Amino acid sequence: MTGRHAAPRPDQLDQTDVTEPATPSPAVRVVSGGATPEEVAAVAVVIARQLEEEAARATTDDGPVRSRWALSQRNLRTPLHPAPGAWRFPWA
């Protein structure tokens, strides 16, 4: 596969020694434009806040969870519609 976003081939990968400690990559990398350190910090704060909110939503209890059995029972019985002659058996 070729193009800007193609994955590198195995022969193109950086062959580093596994005994060397890996240097941490930056959390945000500016690829174009001239972002100031303050702008990068603002973006980092926004991303961190979004991650905190997402984690808080993931840990909140949404109430009791209905079992698959309870969910399936809703479709088992159709509503009754009483009407003249509705209670007769079809073979009677």
Steps between C-alpha positions, in 0.01 A plus 500: 500500500635842415402852595530743785326284758631159397651282770876457471633173366696281741827582322430872554452471877761638735714215628586607855663288764240364742734554795492877452234674708226643283468875511145610564330658204333837548129496580424756227704553188444813290543402136435834333468861598681690765325410824629677806566310822191666650281375214637147532436515876142614439441209262651259753267631773194460277597145405570410864161640606321303231675182612401567863136551401503182293648304790238643737218399264645152468507448877153636585221254564216538251255318726395139510581301192215286373589143423473361151206292624308807617573680175379207291172459694366824363453345156355169619147616570293716272240730654149363542223674307163399645222517246176317429591143406867547576496245782371212289723220393552485124397131490179548701 
